[in-house]
């Protein structure tokens, strides 16, 4: 009795309040998105709103059970929970039915659920367990390898289920690693890789001359050389060497242009040769002056060249055709208003038609006439925009912001590294889902099919986010109990 009373007073009820508000707002939005004139009751269990109500009740029950579990159990059984989640993901690959090209759903009688949603919590617990081990410090690359393995195993298993969108959520764990001491250069390298990929793919269709190279590859190599220049100029403080690099690049560019009048030269290879020559240049500077500040720049440049070469292969050979089209539509390389771009176009029309105040609850024409596919799952935010306008959309985003800020506050007050790491994992996952889902509905992110927390229809999603959040609340309550 005393233990339950202490939990009651130690719980962060503000977070629970935000959770309940978002769940109820999501339920009403699902009702609005799936409204049927012939079956208008929100409690009609044959309709999606009625089914979601049952999911909400079960989610509340799961949350309550998680709060009653001894917080030490999460730490003790973290690896076992992770192993169980991995085993479940492996089983899913072989026994799940093919649903829209994905083999990620397990069916148990009337219930179907997606193990990938539950694996996020298991991965967060395993990371927290490992990083809270005695004397662990995130200082070197070797410290990152086991963490990378913990993240990579469920990531690749979900990819094998053909659930690329859900797998990409695991990138969010990098935000937690950065907060826990990971060198920021890794995030910068990741951002640079995205810039290179977009530059090469988007401008690969722009030839410099016929059969003489593409603007994408040349511009990508130019970006690498520009980074070399600024690195030497500001970080290395070798301004003379930096200007020699700049001069050498200009000379090679002019010579290739002149020689191209008489000889066939592919500008792609000229640009790559220039980067490789610059690496040799920095290598000689290292050897003769015995510096130890340009080896990273050399490795970075060579890695960037390799990545640039592989970008086209990754895009054309690894990604599925529908994924390629979605990226092309996002980058304005292809206009497919009735194809891959249909969802996004209709979503933007719905949100834009809502105006400032919205059309009113159940009065959205785009959603009522089913113009927007997946309007009660991945694209449910467009229902909010159409029915409640800019004001309603802003209110929803504001509540999400309050929840995120509260989770970060919980994370910062944890004295136990296990609870702190887990809390930042939860914050990172929520942030990634919000950024990608709302971004793709607005047409500024690729459509990768991930749900909006507490809003999108479905039990797996709601259960997954509830388990993530209420496990955190139990760990936080335990920490508060110890301080009393």
C-alpha positions as CSV (number, residue, x, y, z in Angstrom):
1,X,0.0,0.0,0.0
2,X,2.8,2.4,0.9
3,X,4.7,1.7,-2.3
4,X,1.7,2.4,-4.5
5,X,1.0,5.6,-2.6
6,X,4.6,6.7,-3.0
7,X,4.4,6.1,-6.8
8,X,1.2,8.1,-6.9
9,X,2.9,11.2,-5.4
10,X,6.1,10.7,-7.3
11,X,4.6,10.4,-10.8
12,X,5.0,13.3,-13.2
13,X,1.3,14.0,-13.7
14,X,1.9,16.9,-16.0
15,X,3.4,14.5,-18.6
16,X,0.4,12.1,-18.1
17,X,-1.9,15.1,-18.7
18,X,-0.2,15.9,-22.0
19,X,-0.4,12.3,-23.0
20,X,-4.1,12.0,-22.3
21,X,-4.8,15.3,-24.1
22,X,-2.9,14.1,-27.2
23,X,-4.6,10.7,-27.2
24,X,-8.1,12.2,-27.0
25,X,-7.3,14.8,-29.6
26,X,-6.0,12.0,-31.8
27,X,-9.1,9.9,-31.2
28,X,-11.4,12.8,-32.3
29,X,-9.2,13.4,-35.3
30,X,-9.5,9.8,-36.3
31,X,-13.3,10.1,-36.0
32,X,-13.2,13.2,-38.2
33,X,-10.9,11.5,-40.8
34,X,-12.9,8.3,-41.0
35,X,-16.4,9.7,-40.4
36,X,-19.2,7.7,-42.1
37,X,-22.6,9.4,-42.6
38,X,-24.4,6.0,-42.2
39,X,-22.5,5.0,-39.1
40,X,-22.0,8.3,-37.3
41,X,-21.4,7.2,-33.7
42,X,-17.8,7.7,-32.4
43,X,-18.3,4.5,-30.3
44,X,-19.3,2.3,-33.3
45,X,-16.8,-0.5,-33.0
46,X,-17.2,-1.5,-36.6
47,X,-15.6,1.9,-37.5
48,X,-12.1,3.1,-37.0
49,X,-12.9,5.6,-34.3
50,X,-14.7,2.9,-32.3
51,X,-11.8,0.5,-32.7
52,X,-9.3,3.2,-31.7
53,X,-11.3,3.7,-28.5
54,X,-10.7,0.1,-27.6
55,X,-7.0,0.5,-28.4
56,X,-7.0,3.6,-26.1
57,X,-8.5,1.6,-23.2
58,X,-5.9,-1.1,-23.6
59,X,-3.1,1.5,-23.9
60,X,-4.3,3.0,-20.6
61,X,-4.3,-0.4,-19.0
62,X,-0.8,-1.1,-20.3
63,X,0.4,2.2,-19.0
64,X,-1.0,1.4,-15.5
65,X,0.6,-2.0,-15.5
66,X,4.0,-0.5,-16.4
67,X,3.7,1.9,-13.5
68,X,3.2,-1.0,-11.1
69,X,6.3,-2.8,-12.1
70,X,9.4,-2.3,-10.0
71,X,11.7,0.1,-11.8
72,X,14.7,-2.1,-11.1
73,X,13.2,-4.7,-13.4
74,X,13.7,-2.5,-16.4
75,X,17.4,-2.3,-15.7
76,X,17.8,-6.0,-14.7
77,X,15.9,-7.4,-17.7
78,X,17.0,-4.8,-20.3
79,X,19.1,-7.2,-22.4
80,X,16.5,-9.9,-22.1
81,X,13.8,-7.6,-23.4
82,X,16.1,-6.5,-26.2
83,X,16.9,-10.2,-27.1
84,X,13.1,-11.0,-27.1
85,X,12.4,-8.0,-29.4
86,X,15.1,-9.1,-31.8
87,X,13.8,-12.7,-31.8
88,X,10.3,-11.4,-32.5
89,X,11.6,-9.3,-35.4
90,X,13.3,-12.4,-36.9
91,X,10.2,-14.5,-36.5
92,X,8.1,-11.7,-38.1
93,X,10.2,-11.9,-41.3
94,X,9.3,-15.5,-41.9
95,X,5.7,-15.8,-40.6
96,X,4.1,-12.4,-41.3
97,X,1.7,-12.0,-44.2
98,X,2.6,-9.6,-47.1
99,X,0.6,-6.4,-46.5
100,X,1.2,-3.7,-49.2
101,X,4.6,-5.1,-49.8
102,X,5.6,-5.2,-46.1
103,X,6.0,-8.3,-44.0
104,X,6.0,-6.6,-40.6
105,X,2.6,-7.5,-39.0
106,X,1.9,-10.5,-36.8
107,X,-1.7,-11.6,-36.6
108,X,-3.0,-13.2,-33.4
109,X,-6.7,-13.9,-33.8
110,X,-8.5,-10.6,-34.1
111,X,-5.4,-8.7,-33.1
112,X,-2.6,-7.6,-35.4
113,X,0.4,-5.8,-34.2
114,X,3.8,-4.6,-35.5
115,X,6.8,-5.8,-33.4
116,X,9.0,-3.0,-34.9
117,X,7.0,-0.5,-32.8
118,X,7.8,-2.4,-29.6
119,X,11.5,-2.9,-30.6
120,X,12.1,0.9,-30.1
121,X,11.6,0.7,-26.4
122,X,13.7,-2.5,-26.2
123,X,16.6,-0.9,-28.1
124,X,16.4,2.2,-25.8
125,X,16.6,0.0,-22.7
126,X,19.6,-2.0,-24.1
127,X,21.4,1.3,-24.9
128,X,20.6,2.7,-21.5
129,X,21.8,-0.6,-19.8
130,X,25.1,-0.6,-21.7
131,X,25.9,3.1,-21.3
132,X,25.1,3.0,-17.6
133,X,27.6,0.1,-17.0
134,X,30.5,0.8,-14.6
135,X,33.1,3.3,-15.8
136,X,31.6,3.6,-19.3
137,X,32.6,6.8,-21.2
138,X,31.7,7.7,-24.7
139,X,35.0,9.1,-25.8
140,X,36.4,7.0,-28.7
141,X,35.3,5.2,-31.8
142,X,35.7,1.9,-30.0
143,X,33.1,3.0,-27.4
144,X,30.6,3.6,-30.3
145,X,31.0,0.2,-31.9
146,X,28.9,-1.9,-29.4
147,X,26.2,0.9,-29.3
148,X,26.2,0.9,-33.1
149,X,25.7,-2.9,-33.1
150,X,22.7,-2.6,-30.6
151,X,21.1,-0.1,-33.0
152,X,22.0,-1.8,-36.2
153,X,20.6,-5.3,-35.5
154,X,16.9,-4.2,-35.2
155,X,17.5,-1.6,-37.9
156,X,18.5,-4.3,-40.5
157,X,15.8,-6.7,-39.4
158,X,13.2,-4.1,-39.9
159,X,14.7,-3.3,-43.3
160,X,14.3,-7.0,-44.2
161,X,10.6,-6.6,-43.4
162,X,10.5,-3.9,-46.0
163,X,9.6,-1.3,-43.4
164,X,12.2,1.3,-44.4
165,X,10.4,4.2,-42.8
166,X,10.2,2.5,-39.4
167,X,13.8,1.5,-39.6
168,X,15.0,5.1,-40.3
169,X,13.5,6.0,-36.8
170,X,16.6,4.3,-35.3
171,X,18.7,7.2,-36.7
172,X,17.1,9.2,-33.9
173,X,19.3,7.4,-31.3
174,X,22.2,9.5,-32.7
175,X,20.7,12.5,-31.0
176,X,20.8,10.7,-27.6
177,X,24.4,9.7,-28.3
178,X,25.4,13.3,-29.1
179,X,23.9,14.5,-25.8
180,X,25.8,11.8,-23.9
181,X,29.2,12.9,-25.3
182,X,29.5,11.6,-28.9
183,X,31.7,13.8,-31.0
184,X,29.6,16.3,-32.9
185,X,31.7,15.6,-36.0
186,X,29.6,12.4,-36.6
187,X,26.4,14.5,-36.9
188,X,28.2,16.9,-39.2
189,X,29.4,14.0,-41.3
190,X,25.9,12.6,-41.5
191,X,24.5,16.0,-42.5
192,X,27.2,16.4,-45.1
193,X,26.4,12.9,-46.5
194,X,22.8,14.0,-47.0
195,X,23.9,17.2,-48.8
196,X,26.2,15.2,-51.1
197,X,23.5,12.7,-51.8
198,X,20.9,15.4,-52.6
199,X,23.4,17.3,-54.8
200,X,24.4,14.3,-56.8
201,X,20.9,12.8,-57.2
202,X,19.1,16.1,-58.0
203,X,21.8,17.5,-60.4
204,X,22.7,14.1,-62.0
205,X,20.2,14.9,-64.8
206,X,21.9,18.2,-65.6
207,X,24.8,17.7,-68.1
208,X,27.7,20.1,-68.3
209,X,28.1,19.2,-71.9
210,X,26.7,16.2,-73.8
211,X,28.5,13.1,-72.4
212,X,31.0,15.2,-70.7
213,X,29.9,14.8,-67.1
214,X,27.1,16.0,-64.8
215,X,26.7,19.1,-62.7
216,X,25.9,17.0,-59.6
217,X,29.3,15.1,-59.4
218,X,31.3,18.2,-60.3
219,X,29.5,20.3,-57.7
220,X,29.9,17.6,-55.1
221,X,33.7,17.5,-55.6
222,X,33.7,21.3,-55.5
223,X,32.0,21.2,-52.1
224,X,34.7,18.8,-50.8
225,X,37.5,21.1,-52.1
226,X,35.8,24.1,-50.5
227,X,35.7,22.3,-47.1
228,X,39.4,21.5,-47.5
229,X,40.1,25.2,-48.1
230,X,38.2,26.4,-45.1
231,X,39.6,23.6,-42.9
232,X,43.2,24.6,-43.7
233,X,42.5,28.3,-43.6
234,X,40.7,28.5,-40.3
235,X,41.5,25.2,-38.4
236,X,45.0,24.5,-39.7
237,X,45.9,28.2,-39.9
238,X,47.9,27.4,-43.0
239,X,46.7,30.2,-45.2
240,X,49.5,29.8,-47.7
241,X,48.7,26.1,-48.2
242,X,45.0,26.9,-48.5
243,X,45.6,29.4,-51.3
244,X,47.9,27.0,-53.1
245,X,45.0,24.5,-53.0
246,X,42.7,27.1,-54.4
247,X,45.1,28.1,-57.1
248,X,45.8,24.5,-58.1
249,X,42.1,23.8,-58.4
250,X,41.6,26.8,-60.7
251,X,44.6,25.7,-62.8
252,X,43.3,22.2,-63.2
253,X,39.8,23.6,-64.1
254,X,41.2,26.0,-66.7
255,X,43.5,23.3,-68.3
256,X,40.7,20.8,-68.5
257,X,38.4,23.3,-70.2
258,X,41.2,24.2,-72.7
259,X,42.2,20.6,-73.4
260,X,38.5,19.6,-73.8
261,X,38.6,21.6,-77.1
262,X,40.9,19.0,-78.6
263,X,40.5,15.9,-76.5
264,X,37.5,14.1,-74.9
265,X,37.5,14.8,-71.2
266,X,34.8,13.8,-68.7
267,X,34.4,16.6,-66.2
268,X,33.3,14.1,-63.5
269,X,36.7,12.3,-63.6
270,X,38.5,15.7,-63.8
271,X,36.7,16.8,-60.6
272,X,37.5,13.5,-58.8
273,X,41.1,13.6,-60.0
274,X,41.3,17.1,-58.4
275,X,40.1,15.9,-55.1
276,X,42.5,12.9,-55.1
277,X,45.4,15.2,-56.1
278,X,44.5,17.5,-53.1
279,X,44.6,14.5,-50.8
280,X,48.2,13.7,-52.1
281,X,49.0,17.4,-51.5
282,X,47.9,17.3,-47.9
283,X,49.6,13.9,-47.4
284,X,53.0,15.5,-48.4
285,X,52.4,18.4,-46.1
286,X,51.8,16.0,-43.2
287,X,54.9,14.0,-43.9
288,X,57.3,16.9,-44.5
289,X,56.1,19.1,-41.7
290,X,55.2,16.3,-39.3
291,X,51.8,17.7,-38.7
292,X,49.0,15.6,-37.2
293,X,46.0,17.7,-38.3
294,X,45.3,16.8,-41.9
295,X,44.9,13.0,-41.7
296,X,41.3,13.4,-40.8
297,X,40.8,15.8,-43.8
298,X,42.4,13.2,-46.1
299,X,40.2,10.4,-44.9
300,X,37.1,12.6,-45.0
301,X,37.8,13.6,-48.6
302,X,38.5,10.0,-49.8
303,X,35.4,8.8,-47.9
304,X,33.3,11.5,-49.6
305,X,34.6,10.5,-53.0
306,X,33.6,6.9,-52.4
307,X,30.2,7.9,-51.0
308,X,29.7,10.1,-54.1
309,X,30.4,7.2,-56.4
310,X,28.0,4.9,-54.4
311,X,25.2,7.5,-54.2
312,X,23.9,6.7,-57.6
313,X,24.1,3.0,-57.0
314,X,22.3,3.3,-53.7
315,X,19.6,5.4,-55.3
316,X,19.0,3.2,-58.4
317,X,19.8,-0.3,-57.1
318,X,19.1,-0.4,-53.4
319,X,16.0,1.8,-53.1
320,X,12.7,0.5,-54.4
321,X,11.1,2.2,-57.4
322,X,8.4,3.8,-55.4
323,X,11.0,5.2,-52.9
324,X,13.0,6.6,-55.8
325,X,9.9,8.4,-57.2
326,X,9.0,9.8,-53.8
327,X,12.5,11.3,-53.4
328,X,12.4,12.7,-57.0
329,X,9.0,14.3,-56.3
330,X,10.3,15.8,-53.1
331,X,13.4,17.2,-54.9
332,X,11.2,18.5,-57.8
333,X,12.9,16.2,-60.2
334,X,9.6,14.7,-61.2
335,X,6.0,15.9,-61.2
336,X,3.6,13.1,-60.4
337,X,0.4,14.7,-59.2
338,X,-1.6,11.5,-59.9
339,X,1.2,9.1,-58.9
340,X,3.8,9.2,-56.1
341,X,3.1,12.9,-55.4
342,X,-0.7,12.4,-55.1
343,X,-0.8,11.9,-51.3
344,X,1.4,15.0,-50.6
345,X,-0.5,17.2,-53.2
346,X,-3.9,16.3,-51.7
347,X,-2.6,16.7,-48.2
348,X,-1.3,20.2,-49.0
349,X,-4.6,21.1,-50.6
350,X,-6.5,19.9,-47.5
351,X,-4.3,21.9,-45.1
352,X,-4.3,25.0,-47.3
353,X,-8.1,24.9,-47.7
354,X,-8.5,25.0,-43.9
355,X,-7.3,28.6,-43.8
356,X,-6.8,30.3,-40.5
357,X,-9.8,28.9,-38.5
358,X,-10.5,25.8,-40.5
359,X,-13.7,24.5,-42.1
360,X,-15.1,23.2,-38.8
361,X,-15.3,19.7,-37.2
362,X,-16.5,17.1,-39.7
363,X,-16.8,19.7,-42.5
364,X,-13.6,19.0,-44.3
365,X,-14.3,18.2,-48.0
366,X,-10.9,16.7,-48.9
367,X,-11.1,14.3,-46.0
368,X,-14.8,13.5,-46.1
369,X,-14.6,12.7,-49.8
370,X,-11.5,10.6,-49.2
371,X,-9.2,12.5,-51.5
372,X,-6.3,12.0,-49.1
373,X,-5.1,8.4,-48.9
374,X,-4.1,7.2,-45.4
375,X,-5.8,10.3,-44.0
376,X,-6.5,8.6,-40.6
377,X,-3.0,7.0,-40.3
378,X,0.2,8.6,-41.6
379,X,-1.5,11.7,-43.1
380,X,-3.9,12.4,-40.2
381,X,-2.4,15.8,-39.6
382,X,-4.0,17.1,-42.8
383,X,-7.4,16.4,-41.2
384,X,-6.4,18.7,-38.3
385,X,-5.3,21.4,-40.8
386,X,-8.4,21.2,-42.9
387,X,-11.0,21.1,-40.1
388,X,-9.3,23.3,-37.5
389,X,-7.0,25.4,-39.7
390,X,-3.8,27.2,-38.7
391,X,-5.1,27.8,-35.2
392,X,-5.9,24.1,-34.5
393,X,-2.7,22.9,-36.1
394,X,-0.7,25.3,-34.0
395,X,-2.4,24.1,-30.9
396,X,-1.6,20.5,-31.6
397,X,2.0,21.3,-32.3
398,X,2.2,23.4,-29.1
399,X,0.9,20.4,-27.0
400,X,3.6,18.2,-28.7
401,X,6.2,20.9,-27.8
402,X,5.1,20.9,-24.2
403,X,5.4,17.1,-24.0
404,X,8.9,17.1,-25.6
405,X,10.0,19.9,-23.2
406,X,8.6,17.9,-20.3
407,X,10.5,14.7,-21.4
408,X,13.7,16.7,-21.7
409,X,13.1,18.2,-18.2
410,X,12.6,14.6,-16.9
411,X,15.8,13.5,-18.6
412,X,17.9,16.4,-17.1
413,X,16.8,15.7,-13.5
414,X,17.8,12.0,-13.6
415,X,20.7,11.1,-11.3
416,X,20.8,7.6,-12.6
417,X,22.6,7.3,-16.0
418,X,20.3,4.4,-17.0
419,X,17.2,6.6,-16.6
420,X,18.8,9.6,-18.2
421,X,19.9,7.7,-21.3
422,X,16.5,6.1,-21.7
423,X,14.8,9.5,-21.3
424,X,16.9,11.0,-24.1
425,X,16.1,8.0,-26.3
426,X,12.4,8.6,-25.7
427,X,12.7,12.3,-26.5
428,X,14.8,11.6,-29.7
429,X,12.2,9.1,-31.0
430,X,9.3,11.4,-30.4
431,X,11.1,14.3,-32.0
432,X,12.0,12.2,-35.1
433,X,8.5,11.0,-35.6
434,X,7.1,14.5,-35.3
435,X,9.6,16.1,-37.6
436,X,9.3,13.4,-40.3
437,X,5.5,12.9,-40.2
438,X,4.5,16.5,-40.2
439,X,7.3,17.3,-42.7
440,X,6.0,14.7,-45.2
441,X,2.4,15.9,-44.8
442,X,3.6,19.4,-45.6
443,X,5.7,18.2,-48.5
444,X,9.1,19.2,-47.1
445,X,10.2,15.6,-46.1
446,X,10.1,12.4,-48.1
447,X,7.1,10.1,-47.6
448,X,8.5,7.2,-45.6
449,X,5.3,6.1,-43.8
450,X,5.8,6.6,-40.0
451,X,2.8,7.4,-37.7
452,X,2.1,10.7,-35.8
453,X,2.4,9.8,-32.1
454,X,-1.0,9.3,-30.4
455,X,-2.8,10.6,-33.5
456,X,-2.4,8.0,-36.2
457,X,-4.9,5.2,-36.1
458,X,-3.6,1.8,-35.0
459,X,-3.0,-0.2,-31.8
460,X,0.7,-1.0,-32.4
461,X,1.7,2.7,-32.8
462,X,-0.4,3.7,-29.7
463,X,0.9,0.8,-27.6
464,X,4.5,1.5,-28.7
465,X,4.5,5.2,-27.7
466,X,2.6,4.4,-24.5
467,X,5.1,1.8,-23.5
468,X,8.0,4.2,-24.3
469,X,6.5,7.0,-22.2
470,X,5.1,5.1,-19.2
471,X,8.4,3.2,-18.8
472,X,10.1,6.6,-18.6
473,X,7.5,7.8,-16.1
474,X,8.1,4.7,-13.9
475,X,11.9,5.2,-14.0
476,X,11.4,8.9,-13.1
477,X,9.1,8.1,-10.2
478,X,11.6,5.6,-8.8
479,X,14.3,8.3,-9.0
480,X,12.0,10.8,-7.2
481,X,11.3,8.1,-4.5
482,X,15.0,7.7,-3.8
483,X,15.5,11.4,-3.3
484,X,12.7,11.6,-0.7
